[in-house]
Amino acid sequence: MHVARFPKESRLRKRRDFVTVQQTGRKVSADCLLGLALKRPDAGRRLGVTVSSTVGNAVVRNRVKRRLRELFRTRQGALPEGIELVVIARQSAAEADFDRLAKAYDKLARELHKVRW
């Protein structure tokens, strides 16, 4: 698999996948992002993004989602192998520029390396 792609197998797409990670995963926090992660040794790195309507209107929510997907696409090597990650954007993510989101994402990745699975 090419590193700079975001294929379907790298995405959390089904509701049951999101619910499993949210119910049994570990929680890590960074600035304007909250991460819920689940270790799956048989899987590669997978990402799901949740941005609720409290963050902003559809334009703002989609911008935040696009930026988070781009961060995952370009920095997925920073995450531990075999991780399913659900990133939940907080309200402050609406005003965050790309650099602030990048710093928060990098902090999430560092915190995930510290988690005892």
Secondary structure per residue as TSV (DSSP state, phi and psi in degrees):
chain	resnum	aa	ss	phi	psi
A	1	M	-	360.0	133.8
A	2	H	-	-70.5	133.7
A	3	V	T	-64.8	-35.3
A	4	A	T	-90.7	29.4
A	5	R	-	-116.5	166.4
A	6	F	-	-132.7	71.0
A	7	P	-	-72.7	169.5
A	8	K	G	-59.5	-34.5
A	9	E	G	-71.3	-9.6
A	10	S	G	-96.1	5.4
A	11	R	B	-112.3	145.7
A	12	L	-	-88.8	118.9
A	13	R	-	-120.0	-27.2
A	14	K	S	-93.7	147.1
A	15	R	H	-58.3	-39.6
A	16	R	H	-64.4	-31.1
A	17	D	H	-66.4	-44.2
A	18	F	H	-62.3	-46.0
A	19	V	H	-63.9	-41.4
A	20	T	H	-60.6	-45.9
A	21	V	H	-65.0	-42.0
A	22	Q	H	-68.4	-33.9
A	23	Q	H	-82.7	-35.8
A	24	T	H	-115.3	-4.6
A	25	G	S	-81.8	169.1
A	26	R	E	-91.7	145.8
A	27	K	E	-102.8	132.3
A	28	V	E	-132.1	148.9
A	29	S	E	-130.1	146.5
A	30	A	E	-156.5	114.6
A	31	D	T	44.2	-104.5
A	32	C	T	-98.9	9.7
A	33	L	E	-126.8	148.8
A	34	L	E	-123.9	131.5
A	35	G	E	-116.5	136.5
A	36	L	E	-119.4	123.0
A	37	A	E	-128.5	146.3
A	38	L	E	-132.6	131.0
A	39	K	E	-83.4	124.6
A	40	R	-	-129.4	96.7
A	41	P	T	-59.2	-28.1
A	42	D	T	-83.6	-4.5
A	43	A	S	-117.7	162.3
A	44	G	-	-83.9	-161.8
A	45	R	-	-80.9	133.3
A	46	R	E	-133.8	145.3
A	47	L	E	-126.1	139.8
A	48	G	E	-130.3	140.7
A	49	V	E	-120.3	132.9
A	50	T	E	-124.6	124.0
A	51	V	-	-132.6	109.4
A	52	S	-	-79.5	168.0
A	53	S	T	-69.0	-13.5
A	54	T	T	-71.1	-17.3
A	55	V	S	-71.5	-37.1
A	56	G	-	164.5	-169.6
A	57	N	S	-75.2	179.9
A	58	A	H	-59.7	-37.7
A	59	V	H	-62.2	-46.2
A	60	V	H	-66.3	-45.8
A	61	R	H	-60.8	-43.7
A	62	N	H	-66.7	-35.7
A	63	R	H	-62.3	-45.9
A	64	V	H	-61.6	-44.3
A	65	K	H	-62.9	-43.5
A	66	R	H	-60.4	-43.2
A	67	R	H	-65.4	-41.8
A	68	L	H	-66.5	-39.7
A	69	R	H	-64.6	-38.3
A	70	E	H	-65.9	-40.5
A	71	L	H	-62.0	-43.3
A	72	F	H	-62.9	-44.2
A	73	R	H	-60.2	-43.4
A	74	T	H	-87.8	-18.2
A	75	R	H	-126.7	25.3
A	76	Q	G	-66.4	-21.4
A	77	G	G	-66.1	-18.4
A	78	A	G	-75.9	-18.5
A	79	L	S	-85.5	150.7
A	80	P	-	-62.3	151.4
A	81	E	T	-69.0	144.7
A	82	G	T	75.2	33.3
A	83	I	E	-109.1	133.5
A	84	E	E	-105.4	119.4
A	85	L	E	-119.8	127.2
A	86	V	E	-108.2	119.0
A	87	V	E	-101.6	123.8
A	88	I	E	-108.7	122.7
A	89	A	E	-83.9	132.6
A	90	R	-	-85.9	170.8
A	91	Q	G	-57.8	-35.0
A	92	S	G	-66.7	-14.7
A	93	A	G	-66.9	-21.9
A	94	A	G	-63.6	-38.4
A	95	E	T	-91.1	-8.2
A	96	A	-	-72.6	136.4
A	97	D	-	-84.1	177.7
A	98	F	H	-61.8	-39.1
A	99	D	H	-63.9	-40.8
A	100	R	H	-66.3	-41.6
A	101	L	H	-63.7	-38.1
A	102	A	H	-63.9	-42.4
A	103	K	H	-64.0	-41.3
A	104	A	H	-65.3	-41.8
A	105	Y	H	-63.6	-43.7
A	106	D	H	-62.1	-38.2
A	107	K	H	-65.6	-40.9
A	108	L	H	-57.5	-44.8
A	109	A	H	-62.4	-42.6
A	110	R	H	-64.0	-42.4
A	111	E	H	-64.2	-34.9
A	112	L	H	-66.0	-30.8
A	113	H	H	-69.3	-23.9
A	114	K	H	-84.8	-17.5
A	115	V	-	-67.4	137.0
A	116	R	-	-92.2	114.5
A	117	W	-	-86.6	360.0
